[in-house]
C-alpha cells in the first residue's frame, strides 16, 4: 500500500475517535435506559443504516458472505468490549473501571508490533504513554478520584478484559484486510441480537421517552454506528500506532464537549490533559507528519 493511501486510511480511522467524543454526551441524554437495552437499540440503528446503504448501492447480501473467523473476531470484539465494560461499571467505581479500560489505545500501539511489516518505535510508545497520562488526568479529575480497592476485583478484571478485547480486535482486524467494510453491517446486526438476548436475560425493559429515542438514534448513527465502519477501515489499512495514540483524543474531546454544554467544569487537569494527549498524538505521528522526501534523482 502506498504511503498516501495509508495516511488516508489513518485519517478515516481517526473519524471514529471524533465520533466517540460524542459518546458521553449522547449517553447522558439516554440516561435511564438499561445498558444492554441501549446496546441493542443503538446497534440496531447502525445495522439498519448499513442495510440501507447495501440496498441503495445494489450490493445486496454479498458483503456479508465472509469467513467465519472474520465474523467471530468482529462480533466478539464489538460485543465483547461492551459486555466487559458494562460488567466493569457494575462491579467497580466508574472512575477506576474507565481508567483501566482506557489502556486499549496504548495496547494497540504495543500489540501492533506483532503484525508483519509493522515496527514499534520509541516515539510510538512514548506518545501512547503520554496519551494514557492525559486520559488518567481526565478520568480521575486530576488524581482526586482514584482509589483501587480489592473488593472490586471482579470489576477491575472485567475492565482489563475490556481493554484487551478492543485492542486485540483492532490489531487482529489487520489480518482481514480483504473483508469489505460493508460487512460491518452484518456484525452490527449480530451485536444488536446479542444485546437483546443479554437485555432480556439480565434487565427489565424500560419504555424509552421521545428524548431517549432521539439519543439512541444519534448514538446509532455516530458513536455506535458510523464510528465502527470507519474504525474498521482504519485498522485494516491505516497506521495502527498513530490510531492507537490518537485515540486518547476521544476522552479529551468528550470532556471539552461536556464543558461546552454545561455538563462538566473546566479545570487545570483538562488543560494539562490537552497538552499531554495532543503532544502524545503528534509524537506518535512523527513518521507521518515528518516523512522524509525521496532525494531527487541525478541527471
C-alpha positions in Angstrom: 0.0 0.0 0.0 1.3 3.5 -0.9 2.1 6.0 1.9 -0.7 8.3 0.7 -3.3 5.6 0.9 -2.0 4.6 4.3 -2.3 8.2 5.5 -5.8 8.5 4.1 -6.9 5.3 5.8 -5.4 6.6 9.1 -7.4 9.8 8.8 -10.6 7.9 8.0 -10.0 5.8 11.1 -9.5 8.9 13.2 -13.0 10.0 12.3 -14.1 7.2 14.7 -12.2 9.0 17.5 -14.1 12.2 16.7 -17.4 10.4 16.8 -16.6 8.6 20.1 -16.1 12.1 21.6 -19.9 12.4 21.4 -20.5 9.2 23.2 -20.6 10.6 26.7 -23.0 13.5 25.7 -25.5 11.2 23.9 -25.3 8.6 26.6 -26.1 11.2 29.2 -29.2 12.1 27.1 -30.2 8.5 27.1 -29.8 8.1 30.9 -32.4 5.7 32.3 -32.3 3.1 29.6 -30.6 -0.2 30.8 -27.1 -0.7 29.2 -27.9 -3.8 27.2 -31.2 -2.5 26.0 -29.4 0.7 24.8 -26.8 -1.5 23.2 -29.4 -3.4 21.3 -31.2 -0.3 20.2 -28.1 1.6 19.0 -26.6 -1.3 17.1 -29.9 -2.0 15.5 -29.9 1.6 14.2 -26.4 1.1 12.9 -27.4 -2.2 11.2 -30.5 -0.6 9.6 -28.4 2.3 8.2 -25.9 -0.2 6.9 -28.6 -2.3 5.3 -30.0 0.8 3.6 -26.6 1.5 2.1 -26.2 -2.0 0.8 -29.7 -1.8 -0.8 -29.0 1.6 -2.3 -25.7 0.5 -3.8 -27.1 -2.7 -5.1 -24.6 -4.9 -3.2 -27.3 -7.0 -1.5 -26.0 -9.6 1.0 -22.8 -10.2 -0.9 -20.5 -8.2 1.5 -21.9 -10.3 4.4 -20.6 -13.6 3.0 -17.3 -13.6 4.9 -15.2 -16.3 6.6 -16.4 -17.4 10.0 -13.2 -16.2 11.5 -13.9 -12.6 10.4 -17.4 -12.9 11.9 -16.0 -14.3 15.2 -13.4 -11.6 15.5 -15.6 -8.6 14.7 -18.7 -9.7 16.6 -16.6 -10.8 19.5 -14.7 -7.6 19.5 -17.7 -5.3 19.2 -19.9 -7.2 21.7 -17.2 -8.4 24.0 -15.9 -4.8 24.6 -19.3 -3.5 25.6 -20.1 -6.6 27.6 -17.0 -6.4 29.7 -17.3 -2.6 30.0 -20.8 -2.9 31.4 -19.7 -5.7 33.9 -16.8 -3.4 34.9 -19.0 -0.4 35.6 -21.4 -2.6 37.5 -18.8 -4.1 39.8 -16.2 -1.3 40.3 -16.3 2.5 40.6 -16.8 4.2 37.3 -13.5 6.2 37.5 -11.4 3.1 38.3 -13.0 1.0 35.6 -12.8 3.7 32.9 -9.2 4.3 33.6 -8.3 0.6 33.3 -10.4 0.2 30.2 -8.6 3.1 28.6 -5.5 1.0 28.4 -6.7 -0.2 25.0 -5.2 2.6 22.9 -1.7 2.0 24.4 -2.2 -1.8 24.0 -3.0 -1.2 20.3 0.4 0.6 19.9 2.2 -2.2 21.6 0.4 -5.2 20.0 0.8 -3.7 16.5 4.4 -4.6 16.6 3.4 -8.3 16.4 2.0 -7.7 12.9 4.1 -8.5 9.8 5.6 -5.4 8.3 5.0 -3.2 11.4 7.7 -1.7 13.6 7.2 -0.3 17.0 9.4 2.8 17.5 10.2 4.7 20.7 8.1 7.7 19.7 5.0 5.4 19.1 5.3 4.1 22.7 6.1 7.4 24.2 3.1 9.0 22.5 0.8 6.3 23.8 2.1 6.7 27.4 1.6 10.5 27.2 -1.9 9.9 26.0 -2.6 7.5 28.8 -1.3 10.0 31.3 -3.6 12.7 29.8 -6.6 10.3 29.9 -5.8 9.5 33.6 -6.0 13.1 34.5 -9.4 13.5 32.8 -10.9 10.3 34.3 -9.6 10.9 37.8 -10.2 14.6 37.8 -6.6 15.5 38.4 -5.9 12.4 40.6 -8.6 13.2 43.1 -11.0 10.3 42.4 -8.7 7.2 42.1 -8.8 4.6 44.8 -8.3 0.9 43.9 -10.0 -1.5 46.3 -9.6 -5.3 46.3 -13.4 -5.6 46.9 -13.9 -4.5 43.3 -11.6 -7.2 41.8 -14.3 -8.5 39.5 -14.9 -5.1 38.1 -11.2 -4.5 37.6 -10.7 -7.8 35.9 -13.6 -7.0 33.6 -12.1 -3.6 32.7 -8.8 -5.4 31.9 -10.7 -7.8 29.7 -12.4 -4.8 28.1 -9.1 -3.2 27.2 -7.6 -6.5 25.9 -10.7 -7.3 23.9 -10.8 -4.0 21.9 -7.0 -3.7 21.4 -6.8 -7.4 20.3 -9.7 -6.9 17.9 -8.3 -3.7 16.5 -4.9 -5.2 15.8 -6.1 -8.6 14.6 -8.5 -6.9 12.2 -5.5 -6.1 10.0 -5.4 -9.8 9.1 -8.8 -9.4 7.4 -7.9 -6.6 5.1 -9.8 -8.2 2.2 -13.1 -8.2 4.1 -15.0 -5.1 2.9 -16.1 -2.5 5.5 -19.7 -3.0 4.4 -19.6 -6.4 6.2 -19.7 -4.3 9.5 -23.5 -4.1 8.7 -23.8 -7.8 9.5 -21.5 -7.6 12.5 -23.7 -4.8 14.0 -26.8 -6.9 13.4 -25.3 -9.8 15.3 -24.3 -7.5 18.2 -27.8 -6.0 18.3 -29.2 -9.5 18.7 -26.7 -10.5 21.4 -27.5 -7.2 23.2 -31.2 -8.0 23.0 -30.7 -11.5 24.4 -28.5 -10.1 27.2 -31.1 -7.5 28.0 -33.9 -10.0 28.2 -31.9 -12.2 30.4 -30.4 -9.6 32.8 -32.5 -6.4 32.7 -36.0 -5.1 32.9 -37.3 -3.3 29.8 -37.8 0.4 30.0 -40.1 2.2 27.6 -37.9 5.0 26.1 -39.2 8.6 26.1 -39.1 10.6 22.9 -35.8 12.2 24.1 -34.3 8.8 24.8 -35.3 7.5 21.4 -33.6 10.5 19.8 -30.4 9.9 21.9 -30.4 6.3 20.9 -30.8 7.2 17.3 -27.9 9.7 17.5 -25.7 7.1 19.1 -26.6 4.5 16.5 -25.8 7.0 13.7 -22.5 8.2 15.1 -20.5 6.8 18.1 -22.1 3.4 17.9 -22.7 3.4 14.2 -20.5 5.1 11.6 -17.6 5.0 14.1 -17.2 1.3 13.8 -17.3 1.4 10.0 -14.5 4.0 9.7 -12.6 2.3 12.5 -12.8 -1.0 10.6 -11.2 0.7 7.5 -8.6 2.5 9.6 -7.4 -0.6 11.5 -7.2 -2.6 8.3 -5.4 -0.1 6.1 -4.0 2.7 8.3 -1.2 3.2 10.8 -2.2 1.4 13.9 0.4 3.1 16.2 -0.9 6.5 15.2 -4.5 5.4 15.6 -3.8 3.9 19.0 -2.1 7.0 20.3 -4.6 9.5 18.8 -7.5 7.5 20.3 -6.8 9.3 23.6 -8.3 12.4 21.9 -11.7 10.8 22.5 -11.9 11.4 26.3 -10.4 14.8 25.9 -12.8 16.0 23.2 -15.6 14.4 25.1 -14.7 16.4 28.2 -14.5 19.6 26.2 -17.9 19.0 24.7 -19.4 18.3 28.2 -17.8 21.6 29.4 -19.2 23.5 26.4 -22.8 22.3 27.1 -22.5 22.8 30.9 -22.3 19.1 31.9 -18.7 19.5 33.3 -16.4 22.1 34.6 -13.1 23.3 33.1 -10.0 22.8 35.3 -6.2 22.7 35.2 -6.5 18.9 34.7 -8.3 19.4 31.5 -5.7 21.9 30.2 -2.8 19.6 31.2 -4.5 16.6 29.7 -5.0 18.5 26.5 -1.2 19.2 26.2 -0.3 15.6 27.0 -2.8 14.0 24.6 -2.2 16.3 21.7 1.6 16.2 22.3 1.4 12.4 22.5 -0.6 12.1 19.3 1.9 14.4 17.5 4.8 12.4 18.8 3.3 9.1 17.8 2.6 10.5 14.3 6.1 11.7 13.8 6.8 9.3 10.9 3.6 10.5 9.1 3.9 14.2 9.9 7.6 14.5 9.1 8.1 12.0 6.3 11.4 12.2 4.5 11.0 13.2 0.9 12.9 11.0 -1.5 16.1 12.5 -2.8 15.9 13.9 -6.3 17.4 11.7 -9.0 20.6 13.0 -10.5 20.5 13.5 -14.3 
